[in-house]
Amino acid sequence: MQKFRDETAGSYRGIGVQIRRNEARDELMVITPMFGGPAHKAGLKANDIITAIISEVDPKTGDPYDKPKSRRPRA
């Protein structure tokens, strides 16, 4: 258990979720949200389908967008 904690400790970028492509439906499916991460706190659960990605902050500069940007994920 300590090895797992050591390997998963630290910081990361993103929403804290493991995903995989559902090839039959060409969708992104949640495998598991990382406990305590943004996805977990937002209520994502295993087998949820990601239908849209909404960006509120420019990933290059960290500045907020005037209006959030939305797009369909590419599976």
FIBA-872314 format. One record per residue: x, y, z of N, C-alpha, C in turn; residue in three letters. Coordinates in steps of 0.05 Angstrom, whole numbers, always signed. Atoms other than C-alpha are relative to their C-alpha. Example, Ala and Ser with C-alpha at 12.3 -4.5 7.8 and 13.67 -1.06 7.14 Angstrom:
REM FIBA-872314
<pt n_px="+18" n_py="-24" n_pz="+0" ca_px="+246" ca_py="-90" ca_pz="+156" c_px="+18" c_py="+24" c_pz="+0" res="ALA"/>
<pt n_px="-16" n_py="-24" n_pz="-1" ca_px="+273" ca_py="-21" ca_pz="+143" c_px="-15" c_py="+22" c_pz="+14" res="SER"/>
***
This chain:
REM FIBA-872314
<pt n_px="+17" n_py="-24" n_pz="+0" ca_px="+0" ca_py="+0" ca_pz="+0" c_px="+18" c_py="+25" c_pz="+0" res="MET"/>
<pt n_px="-18" n_py="-24" n_pz="+0" ca_px="+57" ca_py="+48" ca_pz="+15" c_px="+12" c_py="+5" c_pz="-27" res="GLN"/>
<pt n_px="-11" n_py="-3" n_pz="+27" ca_px="+87" ca_py="+35" ca_pz="-53" c_px="-20" c_py="+14" c_pz="-18" res="LYS"/>
<pt n_px="+21" n_py="-13" n_pz="+16" ca_px="+21" ca_py="+54" ca_pz="-86" c_px="-3" c_py="+29" c_pz="+7" res="PHE"/>
<pt n_px="+2" n_py="-28" n_pz="-8" ca_px="+17" ca_py="+118" ca_pz="-45" c_px="+24" c_py="+16" c_pz="-11" res="ARG"/>
<pt n_px="-24" n_py="-13" n_pz="+10" ca_px="+89" ca_py="+135" ca_pz="-64" c_px="-2" c_py="+5" c_pz="-30" res="ASP"/>
<pt n_px="+2" n_py="-2" n_pz="+29" ca_px="+74" ca_py="+123" ca_pz="-138" c_px="-21" c_py="+20" c_pz="-9" res="GLU"/>
<pt n_px="+22" n_py="-18" n_pz="+8" ca_px="+10" ca_py="+164" ca_pz="-139" c_px="+1" c_py="+26" c_pz="+14" res="THR"/>
<pt n_px="-2" n_py="-25" n_pz="-14" ca_px="+32" ca_py="+220" ca_pz="-94" c_px="+12" c_py="+21" c_pz="-19" res="ALA"/>
<pt n_px="-11" n_py="-21" n_pz="+16" ca_px="+51" ca_py="+287" ca_pz="-122" c_px="-21" c_py="+16" c_pz="-14" res="GLY"/>
<pt n_px="+19" n_py="-16" n_pz="+15" ca_px="+19" ca_py="+334" ca_pz="-171" c_px="-3" c_py="-10" c_pz="-28" res="SER"/>
<pt n_px="+5" n_py="+7" n_pz="+27" ca_px="-11" ca_py="+323" ca_pz="-239" c_px="-18" c_py="+21" c_pz="-12" res="TYR"/>
<pt n_px="+18" n_py="-18" n_pz="+14" ca_px="-48" ca_py="+362" ca_pz="-292" c_px="-24" c_py="-16" c_pz="-10" res="ARG"/>
<pt n_px="+23" n_py="+14" n_pz="+10" ca_px="-118" ca_py="+344" ca_pz="-312" c_px="-22" c_py="-3" c_pz="+21" res="GLY"/>
<pt n_px="+23" n_py="+3" n_pz="-18" ca_px="-182" ca_py="+321" ca_pz="-279" c_px="+3" c_py="-24" c_pz="+18" res="ILE"/>
<pt n_px="-4" n_py="+23" n_pz="-18" ca_px="-154" ca_py="+259" ca_pz="-246" c_px="-18" c_py="-23" c_pz="-6" res="GLY"/>
<pt n_px="+17" n_py="+22" n_pz="+8" ca_px="-187" ca_py="+204" ca_pz="-284" c_px="+14" c_py="-18" c_pz="-19" res="VAL"/>
<pt n_px="-11" n_py="+19" n_pz="+20" ca_px="-166" ca_py="+141" ca_pz="-320" c_px="-23" c_py="-6" c_pz="-20" res="GLN"/>
<pt n_px="+21" n_py="+4" n_pz="+20" ca_px="-203" ca_py="+133" ca_pz="-386" c_px="+10" c_py="-21" c_pz="-20" res="ILE"/>
<pt n_px="-7" n_py="+18" n_pz="+23" ca_px="-205" ca_py="+84" ca_pz="-444" c_px="-21" c_py="+5" c_pz="-22" res="ARG"/>
<pt n_px="+18" n_py="-3" n_pz="+23" ca_px="-236" ca_py="+85" ca_pz="-512" c_px="-18" c_py="-24" c_pz="-2" res="ARG"/>
<pt n_px="+20" n_py="+20" n_pz="+5" ca_px="-300" ca_py="+46" ca_pz="-520" c_px="-2" c_py="-2" c_pz="-31" res="ASN"/>
<pt n_px="-2" n_py="+2" n_pz="+29" ca_px="-286" ca_py="+22" ca_pz="-592" c_px="-27" c_py="-5" c_pz="-13" res="GLU"/>
<pt n_px="+26" n_py="+7" n_pz="+12" ca_px="-356" ca_py="-5" ca_pz="-604" c_px="-17" c_py="+25" c_pz="-4" res="ALA"/>
<pt n_px="+16" n_py="-25" n_pz="+2" ca_px="-387" ca_py="+64" ca_pz="-592" c_px="+16" c_py="+24" c_pz="-7" res="ARG"/>
<pt n_px="-18" n_py="-23" n_pz="+6" ca_px="-326" ca_py="+108" ca_pz="-608" c_px="-4" c_py="+22" c_pz="+21" res="ASP"/>
<pt n_px="+4" n_py="-19" n_pz="-22" ca_px="-332" ca_py="+142" ca_pz="-539" c_px="+23" c_py="-3" c_pz="+19" res="GLU"/>
<pt n_px="-19" n_py="+1" n_pz="-22" ca_px="-286" ca_py="+158" ca_pz="-481" c_px="-16" c_py="-8" c_pz="+25" res="LEU"/>
<pt n_px="+13" n_py="+10" n_pz="-24" ca_px="-306" ca_py="+118" ca_pz="-419" c_px="+18" c_py="+3" c_pz="+24" res="MET"/>
<pt n_px="-15" n_py="-2" n_pz="-25" ca_px="-284" ca_py="+131" ca_pz="-348" c_px="+5" c_py="-28" c_pz="+11" res="VAL"/>
<pt n_px="-7" n_py="+25" n_pz="-13" ca_px="-247" ca_py="+72" ca_pz="-319" c_px="-2" c_py="+4" c_pz="+30" res="ILE"/>
<pt n_px="+2" n_py="-7" n_pz="-29" ca_px="-237" ca_py="+103" ca_pz="-250" c_px="+9" c_py="+28" c_pz="+4" res="THR"/>
<pt n_px="-10" n_py="-26" n_pz="-9" ca_px="-232" ca_py="+173" ca_pz="-221" c_px="+19" c_py="-4" c_pz="+22" res="PRO"/>
<pt n_px="-19" n_py="+2" n_pz="-22" ca_px="-173" ca_py="+184" ca_pz="-176" c_px="-12" c_py="+12" c_pz="+25" res="MET"/>
<pt n_px="+12" n_py="-9" n_pz="-25" ca_px="-197" ca_py="+190" ca_pz="-104" c_px="+11" c_py="+27" c_pz="+8" res="PHE"/>
<pt n_px="-8" n_py="-27" n_pz="-9" ca_px="-197" ca_py="+262" ca_pz="-82" c_px="+6" c_py="+19" c_pz="-22" res="GLY"/>
<pt n_px="-6" n_py="-18" n_pz="+23" ca_px="-183" ca_py="+289" ca_pz="-152" c_px="-25" c_py="+15" c_pz="-9" res="GLY"/>
<pt n_px="+22" n_py="-15" n_pz="+9" ca_px="-227" ca_py="+338" ca_pz="-189" c_px="-23" c_py="-17" c_pz="-12" res="PRO"/>
<pt n_px="+21" n_py="+17" n_pz="+11" ca_px="-265" ca_py="+283" ca_pz="-227" c_px="-16" c_py="-13" c_pz="+22" res="ALA"/>
<pt n_px="+13" n_py="+13" n_pz="-23" ca_px="-280" ca_py="+246" ca_pz="-162" c_px="-18" c_py="+20" c_pz="+15" res="HIS"/>
<pt n_px="+16" n_py="-20" n_pz="-14" ca_px="-303" ca_py="+310" ca_pz="-128" c_px="-24" c_py="+9" c_pz="-16" res="LYS"/>
<pt n_px="+22" n_py="-8" n_pz="+17" ca_px="-347" ca_py="+326" ca_pz="-188" c_px="-21" c_py="-22" c_pz="-3" res="ALA"/>
<pt n_px="+19" n_py="+21" n_pz="+1" ca_px="-381" ca_py="+259" ca_pz="-182" c_px="+3" c_py="-20" c_pz="-23" res="GLY"/>
<pt n_px="-4" n_py="+19" n_pz="+22" ca_px="-353" ca_py="+221" ca_pz="-242" c_px="+4" c_py="-28" c_pz="+12" res="LEU"/>
<pt n_px="-1" n_py="+28" n_pz="-10" ca_px="-359" ca_py="+146" ca_pz="-234" c_px="+9" c_py="-18" c_pz="-23" res="LYS"/>
<pt n_px="-7" n_py="+20" n_pz="+20" ca_px="-333" ca_py="+84" ca_pz="-270" c_px="-22" c_py="-5" c_pz="-20" res="ALA"/>
<pt n_px="+18" n_py="+5" n_pz="+22" ca_px="-367" ca_py="+71" ca_pz="-337" c_px="-15" c_py="+25" c_pz="-10" res="ASN"/>
<pt n_px="+11" n_py="-24" n_pz="+11" ca_px="-389" ca_py="+144" ca_pz="-346" c_px="+12" c_py="+5" c_pz="-27" res="ASP"/>
<pt n_px="-9" n_py="-7" n_pz="+27" ca_px="-383" ca_py="+169" ca_pz="-417" c_px="+6" c_py="+30" c_pz="-1" res="ILE"/>
<pt n_px="-8" n_py="-28" n_pz="+3" ca_px="-346" ca_py="+235" ca_pz="-431" c_px="-11" c_py="+9" c_pz="-26" res="ILE"/>
<pt n_px="+13" n_py="-9" n_pz="+24" ca_px="-389" ca_py="+272" ca_pz="-481" c_px="+9" c_py="+27" c_pz="-9" res="THR"/>
<pt n_px="-10" n_py="-26" n_pz="+7" ca_px="-358" ca_py="+341" ca_pz="-479" c_px="+23" c_py="+7" c_pz="+19" res="ALA"/>
<pt n_px="-22" n_py="-10" n_pz="-16" ca_px="-295" ca_py="+375" ca_pz="-454" c_px="-2" c_py="+30" c_pz="+0" res="ILE"/>
<pt n_px="+3" n_py="-29" n_pz="-2" ca_px="-303" ca_py="+446" ca_pz="-429" c_px="+24" c_py="+12" c_pz="+14" res="ILE"/>
<pt n_px="-23" n_py="-13" n_pz="-11" ca_px="-242" ca_py="+489" ca_pz="-419" c_px="-7" c_py="+28" c_pz="+9" res="SER"/>
<pt n_px="+5" n_py="-27" n_pz="-10" ca_px="-246" ca_py="+551" ca_pz="-375" c_px="+26" c_py="+16" c_pz="+2" res="GLU"/>
<pt n_px="-26" n_py="-13" n_pz="-3" ca_px="-171" ca_py="+566" ca_pz="-373" c_px="+18" c_py="-8" c_pz="-23" res="VAL"/>
<pt n_px="-19" n_py="+6" n_pz="+21" ca_px="-119" ca_py="+571" ca_pz="-428" c_px="+22" c_py="-17" c_pz="+12" res="ASP"/>
<pt n_px="-20" n_py="+18" n_pz="-12" ca_px="-73" ca_py="+512" ca_pz="-415" c_px="+29" c_py="+10" c_pz="-3" res="PRO"/>
<pt n_px="-27" n_py="-10" n_pz="+5" ca_px="-12" ca_py="+549" ca_pz="-443" c_px="+7" c_py="+23" c_pz="+19" res="LYS"/>
<pt n_px="-6" n_py="-24" n_pz="-17" ca_px="-19" ca_py="+614" ca_pz="-402" c_px="-11" c_py="-2" c_pz="+28" res="THR"/>
<pt n_px="+13" n_py="+1" n_pz="-26" ca_px="-64" ca_py="+595" ca_pz="-344" c_px="-21" c_py="+22" c_pz="+3" res="GLY"/>
<pt n_px="+19" n_py="-21" n_pz="-2" ca_px="-107" ca_py="+655" ca_pz="-360" c_px="-28" c_py="-10" c_pz="-6" res="ASP"/>
<pt n_px="+28" n_py="+9" n_pz="+5" ca_px="-183" ca_py="+646" ca_pz="-357" c_px="-10" c_py="+11" c_pz="-27" res="PRO"/>
<pt n_px="+13" n_py="-8" n_pz="+25" ca_px="-221" ca_py="+649" ca_pz="-423" c_px="-23" c_py="+19" c_pz="+7" res="TYR"/>
<pt n_px="+24" n_py="-17" n_pz="-3" ca_px="-274" ca_py="+704" ca_pz="-431" c_px="-25" c_py="-17" c_pz="+1" res="ASP"/>
<pt n_px="+23" n_py="+18" n_pz="+2" ca_px="-323" ca_py="+649" ca_pz="-449" c_px="+11" c_py="-29" c_pz="-1" res="LYS"/>
<pt n_px="-10" n_py="+27" n_pz="+1" ca_px="-312" ca_py="+574" ca_pz="-435" c_px="-1" c_py="-12" c_pz="-28" res="PRO"/>
<pt n_px="-1" n_py="+13" n_pz="+26" ca_px="-293" ca_py="+532" ca_pz="-496" c_px="-8" c_py="-29" c_pz="+4" res="LYS"/>
<pt n_px="+10" n_py="+27" n_pz="-2" ca_px="-328" ca_py="+466" ca_pz="-508" c_px="+6" c_py="-15" c_pz="-26" res="SER"/>
<pt n_px="-4" n_py="+16" n_pz="+24" ca_px="-312" ca_py="+409" ca_pz="-555" c_px="-6" c_py="-29" c_pz="+7" res="ARG"/>
<pt n_px="+4" n_py="+29" n_pz="-4" ca_px="-328" ca_py="+336" ca_pz="-565" c_px="+27" c_py="-14" c_pz="+1" res="ARG"/>
<pt n_px="-26" n_py="+14" n_pz="-1" ca_px="-272" ca_py="+289" ca_pz="-545" c_px="+4" c_py="-17" c_pz="-24" res="PRO"/>
<pt n_px="-7" n_py="+19" n_pz="+21" ca_px="-235" ca_py="+250" ca_pz="-597" c_px="+7" c_py="-26" c_pz="+13" res="ARG"/>
<pt n_px="-5" n_py="+26" n_pz="-13" ca_px="-237" ca_py="+178" ca_pz="-576" c_px="+23" c_py="-15" c_pz="-12" res="ALA"/>
***
